[in-house]
Amino acid sequence: MYSEISLPALFGHFIALLHNPNNISTEAAKVGAYIEDEAIEKLAQMLGYGKGQATGHFTSGGTVANIEALWRARYRVDHFISLGCWLNLNTTEKLSVVQAAHMGWERYNSYLDQYQIPENELRKYSAVANSPWQVMAVYQKAFAINYSGPVVLVPNSKHYSWMKGVSLLGLGEEAFWPVNLDRNGILDINDLKKKIEKANSESRPVMMVVSVGGTTELGEFDPIHLVQDVLDSYLKTLRLDIWHHVDAAYGGYFCSMIGDTESDVDDVVMQALGAIGRVNSVTLDPHKLGYVPYACGAIIVRDLLNYRVSAFDAKYIQSPDHSVDRWMKTLEGSRSASGATATWMTGHTIGFDNNGYGKILKRTIAGRNKIKDLMKESNSLVKVLEVPGLNLLSLSFIGESKSLKQVNQQTAKLVEKINESNRFIVSKTFLKRPEYEELIQSAAKDWNLEVDDSGLVLLRLTVMNPFFLNKESNADYPAEFTQLVRELSVNLSGN
Ligand SMILES: *Cc1c(COP(=O)(O)O)cnc(C)c1O
């Protein structure tokens, strides 16, 4: 997921470097911290949040942004359970651990009001403030269960950053519950419901449900709208407030195409994009489809309540008297202002709407579709994996083979040969079984293959360059590329 960067982004990056501000606080970044605020606001509006509603900050990338979201979701569950403990031990309220863990900030605040509980009182029930192993005994008493801890539901297309996060926060790798993928390789909504029911029945709070907006493997969108509908219905019927995070590190910028009636994006993907403004938090990587230099990611949350996280005190940094002093709320300490400034510049020049990024990304999709069409017309040896991957395209070198194992070897060889040609650089990916079982079985059926291997090797193209299809570049890359692939695949078949 790599491309050239845009000129406005480059200028923004340079300008910030000259002053070298540290967005840790307004003391160390008199302008940078405010630019960050404005850039976050612009990105949030692109994602569909209302004016002045959302907040967040820039990170070094999507991995840190995902962990920032998990950190906040854990903070929330921990506070809710601590309050549940207090209520069960000191009042006639009787909450189950699942009811307590999902009470939501509004009910949390109203309980604090109603019973006049100082928040400090809750510290002794916190599994974050204390040793979690000691606190378990208290939970056993308060909730009358053997508590096994919360779970995190992530679709099986998961980016490896989620495993890092779960491991880092000490939740236990077991707490990572994968949600099945359907035959298109996206989150299976029925399995999501099953996993939530399973968690409820085992008294395991769902700390977070993750949907992916642009999978790293195939560029696909989970049905974010349907996931949010399911969570809304839990809130309505059972009063379970469940955190929904969208990992849109790659695909979030496609929100700039919302409202474009002539786009090539299919309806379901448009609906998914349109629902991002309903969720609790979003990861976005300007250093991917924002065409901003590394390292630049962002975490954006729905409102200040969702932004709450364990606050730490450092006497030598000025106390936060303004919302843009973020040092207590960011996982990272010192943070360069260059990513925020680069993003701010792109927002003010290119624009995050149909006429700006929307237009650029439309071209990338057209570039991908062009290769797809040419490939289908000109080469019967190499097949396209038919999924709605926007500007990602995945291919498999089938040739005359009837065996998945052999096809995988051929595809890997073809990738090697393309990269050796020094004309194009392509990537290779491997969809594993059982994670992608349904997709692999369905593709194998279409391609008439026996499933005799542990997964599917794909030649993967990320068509991120908007000039791929363009007269300005004075070259016909899609035609050249398909021609090269044809020659190589014919050659390899001959051997
Ligand atoms: C790229 C990506 C990440 C991680 O982002 P980094 O910027 O590499 O840390 C996380 N999730 C998805 C879906 C991604 O595409």
The ligand as an ORCA input file, in Angstrom:
! r2SCAN-3c Opt
* xyz 0 1
  C      -2.210     -0.480      7.185
  C      -3.249     -1.003      8.074
  C      -3.079     -1.016      9.469
  C      -1.797     -0.623     10.159
  O      -1.353      0.596      9.849
  P       0.179      1.062      9.993
  O       0.061      2.453      9.545
  O       0.986      0.194      9.086
  O       0.544      0.915     11.418
  C      -4.130     -1.469     10.257
  N      -5.264     -1.904      9.702
  C      -5.465     -1.923      8.364
  C      -6.757     -2.407      7.817
  C      -4.458     -1.471      7.507
  O      -4.673     -1.493      6.174
*
